[in-house]
Amino acid sequence: MVQMRLGHARAAALGAVALCFLMLKGFAPGLFAGIDNRTGDVYWRLTASGEERRVVIVDIDETSLARQGAWPWSRDRMAELVRRLGQLGAGPVVFDIVFPDPKPGDEHLAAELKRQPSVLAEIFSLRPGATTTTGRLQGALASPGCARPIAEADGYIGNAPSLVGMAGHITPRIDQDGAVRSLPALICYEGRVYPALGLAALLGAANAAPTFQLTPGANALDPAWRLSHAALPGIDIPLAENGDVRLSYALPRQAFISVSASDVLEGRAPPHIFKGAWVLVGATAFGMGDAVPTPHGGAVGGVEVHAQFISALLDGRLPYTPRAASVIAFLLGGAGLLLLLAMVVAAHRRSANSALATRRTRLPIWGLPLVAGLMTLLLLTLHLVLLQTRQLWLGWAEPATLIMLAGLFLAAVEHAHTRFERERLYGNLSAYLPAPVARQIAFDELSGAIQAERREITVLFADIRNFSAYCEGRPPEESAALLHAFFTVAARIVEQHGGVIEEFIGDAIMVVWNGHDQAERQAVDYPISALAAARGIVEECDKLFPDPPPPGLEPLAVGVGLECGDALVGSFGPIGRRTHAAMGETVTVAARLTAMTGDLAEPILVGEKAAARVAAAESLTSLGEFLLEGLRRPRRIHTPAAARAPKSLTLVRSVSGA
């Protein structure tokens, strides 16, 4: 039954895990992707290395504005910049700048763009309802057509009509945190498709036809879509389900050579860095509005985004999410859940076969979150290794969250189960042992050492006289019923007077006051309570025992002995078999007094130390000094003056005494 309840609790925990996981996905749909992206940002920043000499950035920076005048510059100056780059031996000149309005000097700039292989920029609006149309669009592809997964635009900013040439869009995809980690490879506007700036530059540099082939991925580890060109056999561009390219930030910002535009215009730029290089012309000057957050910084010039894209494009290291990423995540999460469940089952099987079961079942409580954390770390490592070696963006946050939730919920179930088992164990043990001892056994670590302390205690023994003869002459069921009634009555009276039954010994009980938790009362009060309990036991048992006794049997009666003093109270024995006991002279004296009640025909006998404590509150009668069995020093024995000897106790003066 307990195992069935435990199984139901585990099933409920897994149901709660699934519910929490689905709620996270429903109410925070970008949570897992955001965690993956932030992890990727840290990874790019920590591992970025290398140099890029194929791409040179010409920067319209603060120095350029200070030396050449405020922006916007004249078309003649821009034409001069293009002409100077051509003289330096530059390859394609790619603009991260849009020239939307016709201005004087457009013909000069157009002539230089025609002379030097160049690619212009244009911007699209992907927000529904943004229908701005400025300038003229150009650079449309002959194929593919506008179909899934190509993004649809509602507006654009193009270049002045007189500026004719290859063009590509610089429209970023902004994540929820404002960072740029991807961009649409192709954008559709009014039935025509326009490539990203890097793709347009690639076509221009190869003098290739303005066409791309868009094909869906075929294998589980393929991207959702592939973009390729017949004239560019080494270029294979992986696209996400929505047609975006995930950008690689594997190069640090300092990997790119950046030259101030004023140095190019004034002839101070070193020619060797431009020979055959792709030149990206952009602006980073304050106030020009071309700064975006990226994994490498909170305000990075947009031109660096396209520099990273072109570099990764040339090297074929664009990361992508495989088609089976969701299935792989599900399998990884499921494998983690199975491992956690197997760990729980194995721990309980070991516990069932172990004498230390309550200790062994603690393992899942702390072990489950620990293993879940290790699996989370393993998933993160797998994600980063695949990104580093295969450019696979697998994602780790989703299965890791599922596993961590499972680890925490299952650990909570195991903790609740362990607490339940301990409480049940404590409840069962407290029926056989003093409650403080049962609590210690149930909740503390086992030990093979002596765990005891010296305390001043009051001890009471109560024994049924003539019970052995009664058992001999009566059926065992009747004897057991009588003994059960005696124990029940005695336990109730002892509890009423604050005592703790330490042990049932045959037909006797041993009761201790102040043997465990230190109470608020002073130790001097306990002998008074013990004496009151002794009177109550004698009176109730006189009513309990059969009167007259069965034929041929002597009457039953109770004899009580009590004493107070120091004793050693605690647990003893090896770790595999412990016992709890109170040891010392005080216990021995109380036991011997109980044995003498029949000899002295007194139902209650009080030792000399206890008598000294209760003398002020109780009237006691001294019976003289007696040498108790097993002891070397005589003790003065007292009896309460009001104690009445039951009929069954006859005076036998066979013990030595004064």
C-alpha positions in Angstrom: 0.0 0.0 0.0 2.8 2.4 0.9 4.6 1.6 -2.4 1.4 2.1 -4.3 0.9 5.5 -2.7 4.5 6.3 -3.5 4.0 5.3 -7.1 1.0 7.6 -7.3 3.0 10.4 -5.8 5.7 10.0 -8.3 3.2 10.0 -11.1 1.6 13.1 -9.7 5.0 14.7 -9.5 5.7 13.9 -13.2 2.3 15.3 -14.1 3.2 18.5 -12.2 6.5 18.7 -14.1 4.6 18.4 -17.4 2.1 21.0 -16.3 4.8 23.5 -15.2 6.8 22.9 -18.3 3.8 23.5 -20.6 2.8 26.6 -18.6 6.3 28.0 -19.1 6.1 27.3 -22.8 2.6 28.8 -23.0 3.1 31.9 -20.8 6.7 32.6 -21.7 7.1 31.3 -25.3 10.5 32.9 -25.8 12.0 31.8 -22.4 13.9 28.8 -23.6 15.1 30.4 -26.8 16.2 33.4 -24.8 18.2 31.3 -22.4 19.8 29.5 -25.4 20.6 32.9 -27.0 22.1 34.3 -23.8 24.2 31.2 -23.4 25.4 31.6 -27.0 26.3 35.2 -26.3 28.5 34.2 -23.4 30.0 31.4 -25.5 30.8 33.8 -28.4 32.4 36.3 -26.1 34.6 33.8 -24.3 35.7 31.8 -27.3 35.9 34.4 -30.1 39.4 34.4 -31.7 41.2 34.8 -34.9 41.8 37.4 -37.6 39.9 38.4 -40.7 41.9 40.0 -43.5 39.5 39.4 -46.3 37.1 41.9 -45.0 38.1 45.5 -44.2 35.7 48.0 -42.6 35.9 51.7 -43.7 34.4 53.5 -40.8 32.7 56.9 -41.0 33.6 57.6 -37.4 33.9 60.7 -35.2 37.3 61.6 -36.6 35.8 61.4 -40.2 33.0 63.8 -39.3 35.4 66.1 -37.5 37.8 66.3 -40.5 35.4 65.9 -43.4 32.3 67.7 -42.1 29.0 66.7 -40.6 26.9 63.9 -42.1 25.3 63.5 -44.6 28.3 64.0 -46.9 27.9 65.1 -50.4 27.6 62.6 -53.2 30.9 63.9 -54.6 32.6 63.0 -51.4 31.1 59.6 -51.4 32.2 59.2 -55.1 35.7 60.2 -54.1 35.7 57.6 -51.3 34.8 54.9 -53.8 37.4 56.1 -56.3 40.1 56.1 -53.6 39.2 52.5 -52.6 39.5 51.5 -56.2 42.9 53.0 -56.4 43.9 51.1 -53.3 43.1 47.8 -55.1 39.9 47.0 -53.1 37.6 44.3 -54.2 33.8 44.7 -53.9 32.8 47.8 -52.0 29.7 47.0 -49.9 27.7 49.9 -48.4 26.0 49.6 -45.1 24.5 53.0 -45.9 21.4 53.9 -47.9 21.2 56.9 -50.2 17.4 57.3 -50.5 17.0 60.9 -51.8 18.3 62.3 -55.1 21.0 64.9 -54.5 23.6 66.9 -56.6 26.5 64.7 -57.6 24.5 61.5 -57.9 25.9 61.1 -61.5 29.4 61.2 -60.2 28.7 58.6 -57.5 26.8 56.4 -60.0 29.8 56.5 -62.3 32.2 55.4 -59.6 29.8 52.6 -58.5 29.7 51.4 -62.1 33.5 51.5 -62.4 34.2 49.8 -59.0 32.2 46.6 -58.2 29.9 47.9 -55.5 26.8 46.8 -53.6 24.3 49.2 -52.2 22.1 48.8 -49.2 18.3 48.9 -48.8 16.0 48.5 -45.8 12.7 46.7 -45.6 10.0 47.0 -42.9 8.8 43.6 -41.6 6.3 45.2 -39.3 2.7 44.8 -40.6 1.2 48.2 -41.5 4.6 50.0 -42.0 4.1 51.0 -45.6 6.8 53.6 -46.0 8.3 53.5 -49.6 11.3 55.7 -50.2 13.7 55.6 -53.1 13.8 52.7 -55.6 14.4 49.0 -55.0 16.9 47.2 -57.0 18.8 43.9 -57.0 15.8 41.6 -57.1 16.5 37.9 -57.8 15.3 36.0 -60.7 14.6 33.0 -58.4 13.4 31.8 -56.1 9.9 33.3 -56.0 8.0 34.6 -53.1 7.0 31.5 -51.2 7.6 29.9 -47.8 9.8 30.6 -45.9 10.6 34.0 -47.3 9.6 36.9 -45.1 7.1 39.4 -46.4 7.8 43.1 -46.2 5.2 46.0 -46.1 7.6 48.9 -46.8 11.1 49.8 -47.8 13.8 52.4 -48.1 15.7 52.2 -51.3 18.3 54.3 -53.1 18.0 57.3 -55.4 16.8 56.2 -58.8 20.0 57.3 -60.5 22.2 55.1 -58.3 22.0 51.8 -60.2 23.8 48.6 -59.3 23.7 45.4 -57.2 21.8 45.9 -53.9 21.1 43.9 -50.8 19.0 44.5 -47.7 20.4 45.3 -44.3 17.2 44.5 -42.4 18.0 42.8 -39.1 15.9 40.4 -37.1 15.6 42.0 -33.6 15.2 39.5 -30.7 13.1 40.2 -27.6 16.1 41.6 -25.8 17.0 43.9 -28.7 20.0 42.0 -29.9 20.8 41.1 -33.5 21.5 37.4 -33.7 19.9 36.6 -37.1 18.7 38.3 -40.3 16.3 37.3 -43.1 18.3 35.8 -46.0 15.6 36.8 -48.5 12.8 39.3 -48.3 9.8 39.4 -50.5 8.1 42.6 -51.5 5.3 42.8 -54.1 6.1 39.5 -55.6 9.9 40.0 -55.9 12.7 38.6 -53.8 15.6 40.6 -52.5 18.8 39.1 -50.9 20.6 40.1 -47.8 23.6 42.5 -48.2 26.1 39.7 -47.8 24.4 37.4 -50.3 24.2 40.3 -52.8 27.9 41.0 -52.3 28.7 37.3 -52.8 26.8 37.3 -56.2 28.6 40.5 -57.2 32.0 39.3 -56.3 31.5 36.1 -58.3 29.7 37.9 -61.1 27.1 35.2 -60.7 23.5 35.3 -62.0 21.0 36.7 -59.5 19.4 33.4 -58.7 19.4 31.1 -55.7 18.0 27.6 -55.2 15.9 27.2 -52.1 15.5 23.5 -51.0 14.1 22.0 -47.8 16.3 19.9 -45.6 16.1 16.1 -46.1 17.8 14.6 -43.1 17.3 14.9 -39.4 20.5 17.0 -38.9 19.9 19.1 -42.0 18.7 22.7 -41.6 15.0 23.5 -42.3 16.0 25.1 -45.6 19.2 25.4 -47.7 20.1 28.2 -50.0 22.6 27.4 -52.7 23.8 28.7 -56.1 25.0 26.6 -59.1 27.9 28.9 -59.7 29.0 28.9 -56.0 29.5 25.2 -55.3 31.3 25.8 -51.9 28.5 28.0 -50.6 25.7 26.3 -48.7 23.6 28.6 -46.6 21.5 27.0 -43.8 18.2 28.7 -43.1 15.8 28.4 -40.1 12.2 27.5 -40.5 11.3 31.2 -40.9 14.0 31.7 -43.5 16.5 33.5 -41.2 20.2 33.1 -41.1 21.7 32.6 -37.6 24.7 34.8 -37.4 28.1 33.5 -36.2 30.0 35.8 -33.8 33.1 33.5 -33.7 35.4 36.4 -34.5 36.2 39.1 -31.9 35.6 42.7 -32.9 39.3 43.4 -33.1 39.6 40.6 -35.7 38.5 43.1 -38.4 40.7 45.8 -39.7 38.8 49.1 -39.4 40.1 52.2 -41.2 38.7 55.7 -40.7 37.0 57.0 -43.9 39.0 60.3 -43.5 42.3 58.4 -43.8 41.1 56.9 -47.1 40.0 60.3 -48.4 43.2 62.0 -47.3 45.5 59.2 -48.7 46.8 58.0 -45.3 45.3 54.5 -45.5 47.9 51.7 -46.0 47.4 50.2 -49.5 48.3 46.6 -48.6 45.3 46.0 -46.4 42.9 46.8 -49.3 44.4 44.6 -52.0 41.6 42.3 -53.1 39.7 42.7 -49.8 36.0 43.1 -49.5 35.4 46.6 -48.2 32.4 47.3 -46.0 31.6 51.0 -45.7 29.6 51.9 -42.6 29.2 54.4 -39.9 29.8 54.2 -36.2 29.9 58.0 -35.4 27.7 59.0 -32.5 24.2 60.2 -33.6 24.1 58.4 -36.9 21.8 55.7 -35.5 23.7 52.7 -36.7 24.5 50.9 -33.4 22.8 47.7 -32.4 23.3 45.2 -29.5 25.1 42.0 -30.4 26.8 39.2 -28.4 30.0 41.2 -28.5 28.6 44.4 -27.0 25.6 46.6 -26.3 26.2 49.2 -29.0 28.1 47.7 -32.0 28.1 49.3 -35.4 25.7 47.6 -37.8 28.6 47.3 -40.3 30.2 44.8 -37.9 27.1 42.5 -38.1 27.5 42.3 -41.9 31.2 41.8 -41.6 30.6 38.8 -39.3 28.0 37.5 -41.8 30.3 37.8 -44.8 33.2 36.2 -43.0 31.1 33.2 -41.8 29.5 33.0 -45.3 32.9 32.7 -46.9 34.1 30.1 -44.4 30.9 28.0 -44.3 30.5 28.3 -40.5 27.0 29.6 -40.2 25.3 27.9 -37.2 21.8 26.4 -37.7 19.1 24.5 -35.9 18.6 21.0 -37.3 15.2 19.8 -38.4 15.0 17.2 -35.6 16.1 19.6 -32.8 12.7 19.4 -31.1 12.7 15.6 -31.4 16.3 15.4 -30.0 15.3 17.8 -27.2 12.3 15.5 -26.4 14.5 12.4 -26.4 17.2 14.0 -24.2 14.6 15.2 -21.8 12.9 11.8 -21.7 16.2 10.1 -21.2 16.9 12.4 -18.3 13.5 11.6 -16.7 14.1 7.9 -17.1 17.5 8.2 -15.5 16.1 10.0 -12.5 13.3 7.5 -12.1 15.8 4.6 -12.4 17.9 6.3 -9.8 14.9 6.5 -7.4 13.9 2.9 -8.0 17.4 1.6 -7.6 17.8 3.5 -4.3 14.6 2.1 -2.9 15.5 -1.4 -4.0 18.8 -1.1 -2.2 17.0 0.3 0.8 14.5 -2.6 0.9 17.5 -5.0 1.3 19.4 -2.9 3.8 19.2 -2.7 7.5 19.9 1.0 7.1 16.9 1.6 4.8 16.0 5.0 6.3 19.5 6.2 5.7 19.7 4.8 2.1 16.4 6.4 1.0 17.9 9.8 1.8 20.1 9.5 -1.2 17.5 10.5 -3.8 16.6 13.6 -1.8 19.8 15.4 -2.5 21.0 13.1 -5.3 18.1 13.9 -7.6 18.7 17.7 -7.9 22.5 17.0 -8.1 22.1 14.5 -10.9 19.6 16.8 -12.7 22.1 19.6 -12.4 24.9 17.4 -13.8 22.7 16.4 -16.7 21.9 20.1 -17.3 25.6 20.8 -17.4 26.0 17.9 -19.8 23.3 19.2 -22.1 24.9 22.7 -22.1 28.3 21.1 -23.0 26.7 19.0 -25.8 25.1 22.2 -27.2 28.4 24.1 -27.2 30.5 21.2 -28.5 28.1 20.7 -31.4 28.1 24.5 -32.1 31.9 24.5 -32.1 32.5 21.4 -34.2 29.4 21.1 -36.4 27.8 24.5 -36.3 24.7 22.8 -34.9 22.5 25.0 -32.7 20.8 22.3 -30.9 19.4 24.2 -27.9 19.8 23.0 -24.3 17.5 25.1 -22.1 14.2 23.2 -22.9 15.3 19.7 -22.0 17.4 21.0 -19.2 14.4 22.8 -17.7 12.3 19.6 -18.0 15.0 17.6 -16.3 15.6 20.1 -13.5 11.9 20.4 -12.8 11.7 16.6 -12.7 14.7 16.4 -10.3 13.2 19.0 -8.0 9.7 17.5 -8.0 10.8 14.0 -7.6 13.2 15.1 -4.8 10.2 16.8 -3.1 8.2 13.5 -3.4 11.1 11.5 -2.0 11.6 14.0 0.8 7.9 13.9 1.7 8.0 10.1 1.5 11.0 10.0 3.7 9.4 12.3 6.2 6.3 10.1 6.1 8.3 7.0 6.7 10.2 8.6 9.5 7.0 9.8 11.1 5.5 6.3 10.7 8.7 4.8 12.1 8.6 7.3 15.0 4.9 6.5 15.7 5.6 2.8 15.7 8.8 3.1 17.8 7.1 5.4 20.3 4.7 2.6 21.1 7.7 0.5 22.2 10.1 3.0 23.4 10.0 6.4 25.1 8.9 9.1 22.7 12.2 11.1 22.9 14.2 7.8 22.2 11.9 6.9 19.3 12.4 10.4 17.8 16.1 10.1 18.1 16.1 6.7 16.4 13.8 7.8 13.6 15.4 11.1 12.8 19.1 11.0 13.8 22.0 9.1 12.2 22.8 5.7 13.7 26.0 5.3 15.7 27.9 2.5 17.2 29.2 4.6 20.1 27.8 5.1 23.6 25.2 7.9 23.4 24.3 8.6 27.0 24.4 11.4 29.6 24.3 11.6 33.4 21.0 12.9 34.7 19.3 13.2 38.0 16.2 11.0 37.5 13.3 9.5 39.5 12.7 5.8 38.9 9.5 3.9 39.6 9.1 0.1 39.2 5.6 -1.5 39.4 5.3 -5.3 39.5 2.3 -7.6 39.7 2.8 -10.0 42.6 1.8 -13.7 42.1 1.4 -13.2 38.4 3.6 -16.2 37.5 1.3 -18.5 39.5 -1.7 -16.8 37.9 -0.4 -17.5 34.4 0.3 -21.2 35.4 -3.3 -21.7 36.4 -5.2 -19.7 33.8 -5.4 -19.8 30.0 -2.7 -17.7 28.3 -5.4 -15.5 26.6 -6.8 -14.5 30.0 -3.3 -13.8 31.4 -2.5 -11.7 28.3 -5.8 -9.7 28.7 -5.1 -9.0 32.3 -1.5 -7.9 31.6 -2.7 -5.7 28.8 -5.2 -4.1 31.1 -2.5 -3.5 33.7 -0.1 -1.9 31.2 -2.9 0.3 29.8 -4.0 1.6 33.3 -0.4 2.1 34.4 0.5 4.0 31.2 -2.5 6.3 31.6 -1.6 7.1 35.2 2.1 7.6 34.5 1.3 9.9 31.6 -1.0 12.0 33.8 1.8 12.5 36.3 4.5 13.4 33.7 6.4 10.2 33.7 7.8 8.2 30.8 7.5 4.4 30.6 11.0 3.3 29.9 10.4 -0.4 29.6 7.9 -3.2 30.0 9.7 -6.0 31.8 7.6 -9.2 31.9 4.8 -8.3 34.3 6.5 -5.1 35.5 7.0 -1.6 34.2 9.9 0.8 34.6 9.0 4.5 34.7 11.5 7.4 34.6 11.0 11.1 35.3 13.5 13.6 33.9 15.3 10.9 31.9 15.0 12.6 28.5 14.0 16.1 27.6 14.7 18.6 30.4 11.3 19.9 31.6 10.7 23.3 33.1 10.1 21.9 36.6 12.8 21.4 39.1 14.1 17.9 39.7 12.8 18.0 43.3 9.2 17.9 42.0 9.6 14.6 40.2 9.6 12.3 43.3 6.3 13.9 44.4 4.8 13.2 41.0 6.2 9.6 41.1 4.7 9.0 44.5 1.3 10.2 43.3 1.6 8.0 40.3 2.4 5.0 42.6 -0.7 5.6 44.7 -2.8 5.8 41.5 -1.4 2.6 40.1 -2.0 0.7 43.4 -5.6 2.0 43.7 -6.6 1.3 40.1 -5.1 -2.1 40.1 -6.9 -3.1 43.3 -10.1 -2.5 41.2 -8.7 -4.2 38.1 -7.5 -7.6 39.6 -10.1 -10.3 40.1 -11.6 -10.4 43.7 -11.8 -13.0 44.9 -9.1 -14.7 42.9 -9.7 -17.8 40.8 -9.9 -21.0 43.0 -6.5 -22.3 44.0 -4.7 -19.1 43.2 -3.3 -16.3 45.5 -4.7 -12.8 45.1 -2.9 -10.5 42.6 -1.5 -7.1 43.8 0.9 -4.5 42.7 4.2 -3.6 44.4 5.8 -0.3 43.7 9.3 0.9 44.5 10.7 4.3 43.7 14.0 6.2 44.2 15.7 9.3 42.8 19.3 10.1 42.1 22.0 10.2 39.4 21.9 7.7 36.5 23.3 7.3 33.1 20.5 7.4 30.5 21.1 6.7 26.8 21.7 4.2 24.0 24.3 1.4 24.1 25.4 -1.5 21.9 26.7 -2.0 18.3 25.3 -0.2 15.4 23.4 -3.2 14.2 21.6 -3.9 17.5 21.1 -1.0 20.0 19.3 -0.8 23.2 18.1 2.1 25.3 18.4 2.0 29.1 18.9 3.9 32.3 21.8 2.5 34.4 23.1 3.2 37.9 22.5 2.7 41.6 19.2 4.6 41.5 17.7 2.1 39.1 19.0 -0.8 41.1 17.6 0.5 44.3 14.1 1.1 42.8 14.1 -2.4 41.4 15.1 -4.0 44.7 12.5 -2.0 46.6 9.8 -3.3 44.3 10.9 -6.9 45.0 10.7 -6.2 48.8 7.1 -5.0 48.8 5.8 -8.5 49.2 8.3 -9.3 51.9 7.4 -6.1 53.9 3.7 -6.3 53.1 3.7 -2.7 51.8 2.4 -1.8 48.4 4.8 1.2 48.0 8.4 1.5 49.2 10.4 4.7 48.9 14.2 4.9 48.9 16.0 7.3 51.2 16.9 9.9 48.6 13.3 10.1 47.3 12.0 10.2 50.8 14.2 13.2 51.6 12.7 15.0 48.5 9.1 14.3 49.4 9.3 14.6 53.2 8.1 18.2 53.1 5.0 17.4 51.1 4.2 13.8 52.1 4.1 12.0 55.5 6.3 8.9 55.3 6.9 6.1 57.7 10.4 4.7 58.1 10.6 0.9 58.1 14.2 0.8 59.1 17.5 0.0 57.3 17.8 -2.9 55.0 20.6 -4.4 53.0 19.2 -4.7 49.5 20.2 -7.7 47.3 23.4 -7.1 45.4 24.3 -3.9 47.2 26.9 -3.4 50.0 25.4 -0.5 51.9 22.2 -0.7 53.9 19.4 1.7 52.8 16.7 3.2 54.9 13.3 2.4 53.5 10.1 4.4 53.8 6.5 3.9 53.0 3.7 6.5 52.7 1.8 6.8 55.9 -1.5 6.6 54.2 -0.6 3.6 52.0 -2.9 0.7 52.6 -1.5 -2.8 52.3 -3.7 -4.8 49.9 -5.2 -8.1 51.0 -2.7 -10.1 49.0 0.4 -8.8 50.7 1.3 -10.6 53.8 4.0 -9.5 56.1 7.1 -11.6 55.7 10.0 -10.6 57.8 12.6 -12.8 56.2 14.9 -10.0 55.0 17.7 -8.8 57.2 17.3 -5.3 58.6 17.5 -3.2 61.6 
